[in-house]
Structure formats: structure tokens, C-alpha cells
């Protein structure tokens, strides 16, 4: 489990997908605190397991499924990546609960400066948008953000200067792909409501939600 507060920006050394194992190696200052073998680190919002390290970098195994369903399969050497070590129970929850299990790949379709912040607008698939709510939480490449507006096929966020400079969001340009993880609490709420409604549907009508006080 993670918080969506990025601890370090690493740099991709290599992504080896040619053999039986898919392995990602990242140069990072996190090795100064000696990561533990088997610990979880979120890379651009994707939870991966540390399999080894040296004085300057650490390695992580990546499954073929992860390469297919996230942006990690597109990484090339020297690409900067957001890094966060797993949450400890004694840590402050400064962002929101992030599992590191990406829901979908989105696309940045607008970016502009608005006073002291930067406006980002992302396009996202319909099965992801059902869990995006105005003023709710979302993780973009592992960064915990607040949803400002929700559209039929996307949503917007505002990023303050500190969050921009401390993460790879500063490098994102229109047309870039990003990892999106919705607020996991929404999934449990939906399942509970579905069970209470006695339906086997994977989606809820607005009429049912309104009738039962969810809208």
C-alpha cells in the first residue's frame, strides 16, 4: 500500500524483456537506505518487488501482464520515473490509499498554466471513468491528486508547483500516456451497493443510485 506522495525521482537504467524474465533496473538515491529484498516500490504508480540492488541502482521483476496494462513497457533508458516505498503503519497518510494496481492507461490531452498551478486534463476509458468523482482522489503515475472536473470521457486536476517539481508530472506533455489508479474505496462501495440491490450487473443505473440516496 502507498500514499501517492512521491519520495524520489529515479532514472531507468534498463528494461530487459528479451529473456524468460522481464527485469527493470532503476538508478535512485533510494539505494542509500538499502531497500530490502522483496519489498514493494511503486514505479510510476505500479507496485513492483525489489529483486536486487547495488550502490547506485536497484532491480525489479516485471510481469508480462504489467508490461501490457501499464506504461512501464514503454520505458527506455534515461527515462525519469516516480518512486515511492511502501507505506508503514506508523506513517502519516498524507495523500490517499494507493494500491499500486493500475486501472488503465490514460492520455494527457490538455495542459496549461493557471496562476500558481498547472491544469491537466486526461482522457480515460469508460470503465475507469465510472470510479472518477469530482473532488475525489486519483493517482496519476503514482501521484495522489484531487479530481477537479469530470467529463464524459476524462477528468481534470490542478497541480501546485511543489507537486510538479517533485514528480515526473513536470515532464508530461499533451499526447503522453499515464498510469491511472482510481480510489479503491469506490470499488468496494460499488460491490456493496450491488449486493444490497440484489443485481448481478457490473454497472449501476443513475435511477437506482438516486432512489437509494447515493446521488
Secondary structure, DSSP 8 states (H G I E B T S, - for coil): -B-S---EEEEEEEEE-SSSS-EEEEE-GGGGG---TT-EEEETTEEEEEEEE-SSEEEEE--HHHHHHSGGGG--TT-EEEEEE---TTS---S--B-S---EEEEEEEEEEETTEEEEEEE--HHHHTT--TT-EEEETTEEEEEEEEETTEEEEEEEHHHHHTSGGGG--TT-EEEEEE-HHHHHHHHHHHHHHT---SS--HHHHHHTT--
